[in-house]
Amino acid sequence: MKRALMLTLVSVCSILAIALVVLSAAPGPAPKMDRVGFPEGYQSNFKVFYVFDRADNKQVRMIYANDRAASARPGELFPYGSILVMETYSTKKDSAGNVLKDANGRYTRDQLGGIFVMRKEMGFGADYGEQRNGEWEYVAFRPDKTYLAPPDRTNACATCHMEAGPGKDWVFRANLAFGGEAAAMAPELPPNELNVFNYQFLPDTTSIKVGATLTWVNTDVLLHTVTATDLSFNSGALRPKGSFSRKFDKAGTFEYFCAIHPAMRAKVEVKE
């Protein structure tokens, strides 16, 4: 069985490698013209929509919204003319590699890595074909304002935002803007159910008795997996609100990770 799982994983990795080569050589359909543009002065003229500390890669994401986007309300579509900007930052760390936090317990920002912009206008998005996200188009810049991803290389952006879905107007984590700090808290689950939330397994260490069953619930807004390091179990891709259960019949320590976001790691300690 282990060998079969290993072969399956190798096959999946091979397929992903081939897909990456294909995407690199011939990216999917996307706009040829930049209709998004660099939003000059956004740090001063836009509102801070929300700030997100990404736990798996120790990154800070700072999202800004122009007045049109900031006027949206929970459950509503973003109005035409909406522009959202995401800055991605590395974080300051101590000598042991632990992220330094400010007085509010938030990650401290270090170097700006990229500026990702999405804009919604009537008729936008058609050039993405099957990956169209309503009427949004995307572009990404380096800190010096040169292209990190020019318009004809943004199919990957549209493909990613497909997971947010039409019910959220293709925008990830707007609930953090609408719901404040409460929305950043993992929901409470019954005993022996674990959260997969905000790029984390919560808790990251779980102790149970032999014969107990654990259930992981994806309470995040994007796909994750629950995959044993030794390949003894694998959930496959879990969509938001999806779940995966595993009964542990023998004692030991079982480490696992997310195959989509490999820095997400945790373990189960099973005792007699």
C-alpha positions in Angstrom: 0.0 0.0 0.0 2.8 2.4 0.9 4.5 1.7 -2.4 1.2 2.4 -4.2 0.8 5.7 -2.4 4.3 6.6 -3.2 3.8 5.9 -6.8 0.6 7.9 -6.8 2.4 10.8 -5.2 5.2 10.6 -7.7 2.6 10.5 -10.5 0.9 13.6 -9.1 4.2 15.4 -8.8 5.1 14.5 -12.3 1.8 15.8 -13.6 2.3 19.0 -11.7 5.8 19.4 -13.0 4.6 18.9 -16.6 1.8 21.4 -16.0 4.2 24.0 -14.7 6.4 23.5 -17.8 3.4 23.8 -20.1 2.2 26.9 -18.2 5.6 28.5 -18.4 5.9 27.8 -22.1 2.3 28.6 -23.1 0.3 30.4 -20.4 -3.5 30.1 -20.6 -5.8 32.7 -22.1 -5.4 36.2 -20.7 -5.8 39.8 -21.7 -3.1 41.2 -24.1 -3.5 44.8 -22.9 -3.1 46.2 -19.4 -6.4 47.7 -18.5 -5.7 47.5 -14.8 -2.6 49.7 -14.5 -0.4 50.6 -11.6 -2.6 52.5 -9.0 -0.3 55.5 -8.3 -0.6 56.8 -4.7 -2.7 53.8 -3.5 -0.9 53.8 -0.1 -2.2 57.3 0.6 -5.5 57.4 -1.4 -6.8 53.9 -0.8 -8.2 52.5 2.5 -6.5 49.6 4.2 -9.0 46.8 3.5 -7.4 44.2 5.8 -4.0 42.8 6.9 -3.4 39.1 6.9 -0.5 37.2 8.6 0.1 34.1 6.5 1.4 31.6 8.9 2.8 28.9 6.6 5.3 31.1 4.7 5.7 33.7 7.4 4.4 36.5 5.1 2.3 39.6 5.6 -0.3 40.5 3.1 -1.6 44.0 3.2 -4.7 44.7 1.1 -5.9 48.1 0.1 -9.2 49.1 -1.5 -10.2 52.2 -3.4 -13.3 54.1 -2.4 -15.5 52.0 -4.8 -14.3 48.7 -3.5 -14.5 49.9 0.1 -18.1 50.8 -0.4 -19.1 47.2 -0.8 -21.1 45.5 1.9 -21.2 41.9 3.1 -23.1 39.7 0.6 -22.9 42.4 -2.1 -21.0 42.3 -5.4 -18.1 44.8 -5.6 -19.2 47.8 -7.7 -17.7 48.6 -11.1 -14.6 50.7 -10.7 -13.4 48.6 -7.7 -9.6 48.2 -7.3 -8.0 46.0 -4.8 -4.2 46.0 -4.2 -2.3 43.3 -2.3 1.2 44.0 -1.0 3.2 40.9 0.0 6.0 41.4 2.6 8.6 39.1 4.1 8.8 39.3 7.9 11.5 40.2 10.5 12.8 37.2 12.4 15.0 36.5 15.4 18.2 34.5 15.4 16.2 31.3 15.7 14.0 32.1 12.7 10.9 33.0 14.7 8.8 35.9 13.4 9.0 39.0 15.4 5.6 40.4 16.4 4.4 43.9 17.3 2.6 44.9 20.5 -0.7 43.7 19.0 0.7 40.2 18.2 0.9 40.8 14.5 3.8 39.9 12.2 6.3 42.7 11.7 6.8 43.6 8.0 10.3 43.6 6.4 10.8 43.7 2.6 8.1 44.4 0.1 8.1 41.6 -2.5 5.2 42.2 -4.8 2.2 44.4 -5.6 -0.8 42.5 -7.0 -3.7 44.5 -8.4 -7.2 43.4 -9.4 -9.7 45.7 -11.1 -13.4 45.3 -11.9 -15.0 47.1 -14.9 -17.9 46.3 -17.1 -16.9 43.7 -19.7 -13.5 42.9 -18.1 -12.3 39.3 -17.8 -13.6 37.8 -21.0 -10.1 37.1 -22.3 -9.5 34.6 -19.5 -11.9 32.2 -21.1 -13.0 29.4 -18.8 -11.1 30.9 -16.0 -13.1 34.2 -16.1 -13.8 35.6 -12.7 -16.8 37.7 -13.4 -15.5 41.1 -14.6 -12.1 41.2 -12.8 -8.7 41.5 -14.5 -5.3 41.2 -12.9 -1.7 42.4 -13.1 1.3 42.2 -10.7 4.2 44.5 -10.2 7.6 44.5 -8.5 8.3 47.2 -5.9 10.0 49.2 -8.7 6.7 49.2 -10.7 8.0 46.9 -13.4 5.8 43.9 -14.3 6.0 40.9 -12.1 3.2 39.4 -14.1 2.1 41.3 -17.2 -1.5 41.0 -18.3 -0.8 38.1 -20.8 0.7 36.1 -17.9 -2.1 36.5 -15.4 -4.2 33.4 -16.3 -2.7 31.9 -13.1 -4.2 34.7 -11.1 -7.7 34.1 -12.6 -7.3 30.4 -12.0 -6.5 30.9 -8.4 -9.4 33.3 -7.8 -11.8 30.7 -9.3 -11.6 29.1 -5.8 -13.1 32.2 -4.2 -16.2 31.7 -6.3 -19.0 33.9 -7.5 -20.7 34.1 -4.1 -17.8 36.1 -2.9 -17.4 38.0 -6.2 -14.1 36.1 -6.6 -12.4 38.0 -3.8 -10.6 36.1 -1.0 -11.0 36.9 2.7 -13.1 40.0 2.3 -14.8 38.7 5.5 -11.7 40.0 7.3 -12.6 43.5 6.2 -16.3 43.1 6.9 -16.0 41.1 10.1 -13.0 42.6 11.8 -10.9 40.6 14.3 -13.7 38.1 15.0 -13.5 36.9 11.4 -9.8 36.1 11.9 -10.6 33.6 14.7 -10.9 29.9 13.9 -14.4 28.6 14.5 -15.0 26.3 17.5 -15.4 22.6 16.5 -16.5 19.5 18.5 -14.0 17.3 20.2 -11.7 15.3 17.9 -12.4 17.8 15.0 -9.5 19.9 13.9 -9.5 23.2 12.0 -7.6 23.7 8.7 -7.7 27.5 8.9 -5.7 30.4 7.6 -2.9 28.2 6.2 -2.6 26.4 9.5 -3.6 23.1 11.1 -5.1 23.9 14.5 -3.9 22.7 16.8 -0.5 21.8 15.4 -0.1 19.0 17.9 -2.9 16.7 18.9 -2.8 13.9 21.5 -5.3 11.0 21.3 -5.7 7.4 22.5 -5.3 4.4 20.2 -8.6 3.7 18.4 -9.7 7.3 18.3 -10.8 9.0 15.1 -9.9 12.5 14.1 -11.7 14.7 11.6 -10.1 17.6 9.9 -12.5 20.3 8.7 -11.4 22.9 6.1 -12.7 26.1 7.6 -10.4 28.1 5.3 -11.4 29.8 2.1 -9.2 27.8 -0.3 -8.1 24.2 -1.0 -5.9 22.2 1.4 -4.9 18.6 1.9 -4.2 16.5 5.0 -1.3 14.3 3.9 0.8 12.0 6.1 4.6 12.5 5.8 4.9 8.7 5.5 2.0 8.7 3.0 -0.1 6.4 5.3 -3.1 8.7 4.7 -4.1 11.4 2.4 -7.3 13.4 2.2 -6.9 14.6 -1.4 -7.9 18.2 -2.1 -10.4 19.5 0.5 -12.6 22.4 -0.6 -13.8 24.9 2.0 -16.2 23.1 4.4 -14.9 19.7 3.2 -13.7 17.2 5.8 -11.5 14.1 6.2 -11.5 11.5 8.9 -8.9 9.0 10.0 -8.9 6.3 12.7 -5.6 5.7 14.5 -5.3 2.0 15.4 -1.7 2.0 16.7 0.5 4.2 18.9 3.1 6.5 17.5 3.6 10.0 16.2 2.1 10.8 12.8 3.4 13.9 11.1 1.4 15.4 8.2 1.3 18.4 5.9 -0.6 20.1 3.2 0.5 19.0 -0.2 -0.7 22.3 -1.8 1.0 24.4 0.8 3.9 22.2 2.1 5.0 24.6 4.9 1.7 23.8 6.7 2.8 21.0 9.1 1.4 19.4 12.2 1.4 16.0 14.0 -0.8 13.5 15.9 0.5 11.8 19.0 -1.3 8.5 19.5 -0.8 6.8 22.9 -1.9 3.5 24.5 
